[in-house]
Amino acid sequence: MVFVGDLFYRLEGSGVFEYLLPFLLVFSIVFAILEKSKLFGDRKNINIIVSLIIGLLFVTQTSLVYTLNSFLPKIGLFIVVAVMVLILFALFGANMEKGLGGILLLFGAIASLVAIYWALSPSLGFQLPSWIEYNWDVIIAVVIILIVIFLVAGGSSKGKSGEGFKNIMKSIDEMFGK
């Protein structure tokens, strides 16, 4: 009787995770881009050949395969967390058909960039300076204080204090249909 763990161990030992899956992923993405952009017109055979060549060349570069294999599970975790946040929004009555807008969209974009940096940092050698690692709690507190000051001040010098906070609340109200 074969257990699931044994199956994955055998697949890993036969190179499925190092060669086949990265090849299929790169081939599929390149082929989809070529089909959508119509770079070579409607000639599907050329798109297949170019995608095949790029996919095969990709798997020969072990550092790229390593980066991809360490990046995708972390981004998968971020996607699961993002979907859970959207489910929580929907649970509390948010109108998800309109999508996110305003400050929530900005927050989502910033969170996505942070997640991509977090996912790529170990394999590409990105590293934050050591003073940030030791003082991250102070940095987060300062950033939160600056955001609160910006929201209360309204982000402008025209004397309209509190406009930034009102805009955020308006954006949240619109999302929840109020």
SEBAKE-490317 format. One record per residue (C-alpha): residue number from 1; residue in three letters; x, y, z. Coordinates in steps of 0.25 Angstrom, whole numbers, plus 5000, padded with zeros to 4 digits. Each point is the difference from the previous one (the first is absolute). Example, Ala and Ser with C-alpha at 12.3 -4.5 7.8 and 13.67 -1.06 7.14 Angstrom:
% SEBAKE-490317
DRENMAR seq type east north   up
DRENMAR   1  ALA 5049  4982 5031
DRENMAR   2  SER 5006  5014 4998
This chain:
% SEBAKE-490317
DRENMAR seq type east north   up
DRENMAR   1  MET 5000  5000 5000
DRENMAR   2  VAL 5006  5013 4996
DRENMAR   3  PHE 4998  5012 5009
DRENMAR   4  VAL 4999  5014 4995
DRENMAR   5  GLY 5013  5004 5006
DRENMAR   6  ASP 5007  4989 4993
DRENMAR   7  LEU 4994  5004 4987
DRENMAR   8  PHE 5005  5014 5001
DRENMAR   9  TYR 5013  4995 5004
DRENMAR  10  ARG 5001  4991 4988
DRENMAR  11  LEU 4995  5012 4991
DRENMAR  12  GLU 5011  5009 5006
DRENMAR  13  GLY 5011  4989 4998
DRENMAR  14  SER 4996  4998 4986
DRENMAR  15  GLY 5002  5015 4997
DRENMAR  16  VAL 4985  5004 4998
DRENMAR  17  PHE 5001  5012 5010
DRENMAR  18  GLU 5014  5005 4994
DRENMAR  19  TYR 4998  4998 4985
DRENMAR  20  LEU 4986  4997 4996
DRENMAR  21  LEU 4991  5009 5008
DRENMAR  22  PRO 5009  5013 4998
DRENMAR  23  PHE 5001  4996 4985
DRENMAR  24  LEU 4984  4999 4999
DRENMAR  25  LEU 4998  5013 5008
DRENMAR  26  VAL 5010  5008 4991
DRENMAR  27  PHE 4995  4994 4987
DRENMAR  28  SER 4986  5003 5004
DRENMAR  29  ILE 5002  5014 5004
DRENMAR  30  VAL 5009  5003 4988
DRENMAR  31  PHE 4990  4993 4990
DRENMAR  32  ALA 4988  5008 5007
DRENMAR  33  ILE 5007  5013 4998
DRENMAR  34  LEU 5004  4997 4986
DRENMAR  35  GLU 4986  4996 4996
DRENMAR  36  LYS 4994  5012 5007
DRENMAR  37  SER 5010  5010 4994
DRENMAR  38  LYS 4999  4994 4986
DRENMAR  39  LEU 5015  5003 4999
DRENMAR  40  PHE 5001  4990 4988
DRENMAR  41  GLY 4986  5002 4995
DRENMAR  42  ASP 4991  4988 5001
DRENMAR  43  ARG 5011  4990 4998
DRENMAR  44  LYS 4998  4991 5012
DRENMAR  45  ASN 5012  4990 4995
DRENMAR  46  ILE 5010  5012 5002
DRENMAR  47  ASN 4994  5003 5013
DRENMAR  48  ILE 5002  4986 5005
DRENMAR  49  ILE 5014  4999 4995
DRENMAR  50  VAL 5004  5013 5006
DRENMAR  51  SER 4993  4996 5013
DRENMAR  52  LEU 5007  4986 5000
DRENMAR  53  ILE 5014  5006 4998
DRENMAR  54  ILE 4998  5010 5011
DRENMAR  55  GLY 4995  4990 5009
DRENMAR  56  LEU 5011  4990 4997
DRENMAR  57  LEU 5011  5011 5002
DRENMAR  58  PHE 4993  5004 5013
DRENMAR  59  VAL 5001  4986 5007
DRENMAR  60  THR 5015  5000 4996
DRENMAR  61  GLN 5003  5011 5009
DRENMAR  62  THR 4999  4994 5014
DRENMAR  63  SER 5001  5013 5007
DRENMAR  64  LEU 4987  5005 4993
DRENMAR  65  VAL 4993  4987 5003
DRENMAR  66  TYR 5004  5001 5015
DRENMAR  67  THR 4995  5014 5001
DRENMAR  68  LEU 4987  4996 4993
DRENMAR  69  ASN 4998  4988 5009
DRENMAR  70  SER 5003  5008 5013
DRENMAR  71  PHE 4991  5012 4995
DRENMAR  72  LEU 4987  4993 4996
DRENMAR  73  PRO 4997  4994 5013
DRENMAR  74  LYS 5001  5013 5007
DRENMAR  75  ILE 4992  5008 4990
DRENMAR  76  GLY 4990  4988 5001
DRENMAR  77  LEU 4999  5003 5015
DRENMAR  78  PHE 4998  5015 4998
DRENMAR  79  ILE 4989  4997 4990
DRENMAR  80  VAL 4993  4991 5010
DRENMAR  81  VAL 5001  5011 5010
DRENMAR  82  ALA 4995  5010 4990
DRENMAR  83  VAL 4988  4991 4997
DRENMAR  84  MET 4997  4998 5015
DRENMAR  85  VAL 5000  5016 5002
DRENMAR  86  LEU 4990  5001 4988
DRENMAR  87  ILE 4991  4989 5006
DRENMAR  88  LEU 5000  5008 5013
DRENMAR  89  PHE 4996  5013 4993
DRENMAR  90  ALA 4989  4992 4993
DRENMAR  91  LEU 4996  4994 5013
DRENMAR  92  PHE 4998  5014 5006
DRENMAR  93  GLY 4991  5004 4988
DRENMAR  94  ALA 5010  5007 4991
DRENMAR  95  ASN 4996  5001 4985
DRENMAR  96  MET 5011  4992 4994
DRENMAR  97  GLU 4994  5002 4986
DRENMAR  98  LYS 5005  5014 4999
DRENMAR  99  GLY 5014  4996 5004
DRENMAR 100  LEU 5010  5007 5009
DRENMAR 101  GLY 5002  5015 4998
DRENMAR 102  GLY 5007  5012 5006
DRENMAR 103  ILE 5008  4998 5012
DRENMAR 104  LEU 4997  4985 5001
DRENMAR 105  LEU 5005  4998 4986
DRENMAR 106  LEU 5013  5007 5004
DRENMAR 107  PHE 5001  4992 5013
DRENMAR 108  GLY 4999  4987 4991
DRENMAR 109  ALA 5010  5005 4990
DRENMAR 110  ILE 5010  5003 5011
DRENMAR 111  ALA 4997  4987 5007
DRENMAR 112  SER 5003  4993 4987
DRENMAR 113  LEU 5013  5006 4998
DRENMAR 114  VAL 5004  4997 5014
DRENMAR 115  ALA 4996  4985 4998
DRENMAR 116  ILE 5008  5000 4987
DRENMAR 117  TYR 5012  5005 5007
DRENMAR 118  TRP 4999  4991 5011
DRENMAR 119  ALA 4998  4988 4991
DRENMAR 120  LEU 5012  5004 4991
DRENMAR 121  SER 5010  5004 5011
DRENMAR 122  PRO 5006  4987 5004
DRENMAR 123  SER 5003  4994 4986
DRENMAR 124  LEU 5005  5013 4994
DRENMAR 125  GLY 5008  5005 5011
DRENMAR 126  PHE 4992  5012 5004
DRENMAR 127  GLN 5002  5004 5014
DRENMAR 128  LEU 4995  5011 5009
DRENMAR 129  PRO 5011  5008 5007
DRENMAR 130  SER 5002  4995 5014
DRENMAR 131  TRP 4996  5012 5007
DRENMAR 132  ILE 4986  4998 4994
DRENMAR 133  GLU 4999  4986 5005
DRENMAR 134  TYR 5004  5004 5014
DRENMAR 135  ASN 4990  5012 5000
DRENMAR 136  TRP 4988  4996 4992
DRENMAR 137  ASP 4990  5002 5011
DRENMAR 138  VAL 5005  5015 5002
DRENMAR 139  ILE 4999  5002 4985
DRENMAR 140  ILE 4986  4994 4999
DRENMAR 141  ALA 4996  5009 5011
DRENMAR 142  VAL 5006  5012 4993
DRENMAR 143  VAL 4993  4997 4987
DRENMAR 144  ILE 4987  4998 5007
DRENMAR 145  ILE 5001  5014 5007
DRENMAR 146  LEU 5004  5006 4987
DRENMAR 147  ILE 4988  4994 4993
DRENMAR 148  VAL 4991  5005 5011
DRENMAR 149  ILE 5006  5014 4999
DRENMAR 150  PHE 4998  5000 4985
DRENMAR 151  LEU 4985  4995 5001
DRENMAR 152  VAL 4997  5010 5011
DRENMAR 153  ALA 5007  5012 4992
DRENMAR 154  GLY 4993  4996 4987
DRENMAR 155  GLY 5013  4999 4992
DRENMAR 156  SER 4998  5015 4995
DRENMAR 157  SER 5004  5013 5006
DRENMAR 158  LYS 4986  5007 4996
DRENMAR 159  GLY 4995  4999 5014
DRENMAR 160  LYS 4991  4988 4997
DRENMAR 161  SER 5004  4992 5012
DRENMAR 162  GLY 4994  4986 5001
DRENMAR 163  GLU 4997  4998 4985
DRENMAR 164  GLY 5009  4988 4998
DRENMAR 165  PHE 4993  4993 5012
DRENMAR 166  LYS 4987  5004 4994
DRENMAR 167  ASN 5004  4994 4986
DRENMAR 168  ILE 5004  4987 5006
DRENMAR 169  MET 4987  4999 5008
DRENMAR 170  LYS 4992  5003 4987
DRENMAR 171  SER 5008  4990 4992
DRENMAR 172  ILE 4997  4989 5011
DRENMAR 173  ASP 4985  5004 5001
DRENMAR 174  GLU 4999  4999 4985
DRENMAR 175  MET 5006  4986 5000
DRENMAR 176  PHE 4990  4996 5010
DRENMAR 177  GLY 4989  5006 4993
DRENMAR 178  LYS 4996  5012 5009
